Amino acid sequence: MGPNRFSGNRDERSALAPRTRASVQPPPLMVLGGEIDLDTVDSRGRGNPIVIPSGYGLVFDPSGRSLDRSSLYVGPIVTTDERVEKLPPFAKDWFGSDYEARKAHVDIPSSGWDSHAHVVAITYFRPGGDRRGYSDDWFHEFSRPVSLFKQGRWYRMDLGRGCKITWRGIERP
């Protein structure tokens, strides 16, 4: 994959791109999973499920350097056949050390997000290696609805300051 490119108001990045000590590139973004369904409510409290199209991924920045660490992003990803040689620590914990990750391209908007709804629960498929057994559908019901924003084909869930995403999944809110 090519280097990170910043143009206009968009952040076009390589997900799971390796870095070296000499590199000034930010740490990689992580595509945590796919096959995503969002259970949402509108401003009147009416439920409205959103079935995310195939080819979209659940993207997270564990470092918080490129994207808001308290947000999850959902949008189109382009996977490649190029394998990740060495998984970053967060990826090892999330997928398992025996997972064979591939690189992907994402093009996440950096501004212009419009309020869309509130998410009360998320279901997603989480891939993983054989040893950890995490490869399965995962469900998380939020303790309180979280704000959902939309910009073009991308969604952003603002999980708030207390969010915690670890190998256990979404732990808070």
Secondary structure, DSSP 8 states (H G I E B T S, - for coil): ----EEETTEEEEEET----TT------BEEEEEEEEEEEE-TT--EEEEE--TTEEEEE-TT-SSS-TTEEEEEEEEEEEEE-SS--HHHHHHH-TT---EEEEEEEESS--EEEEEEEEEEEEE---TTT---EEEEEEEEEEEEEEEETTEEEEE--TT-EEETTEEEE-
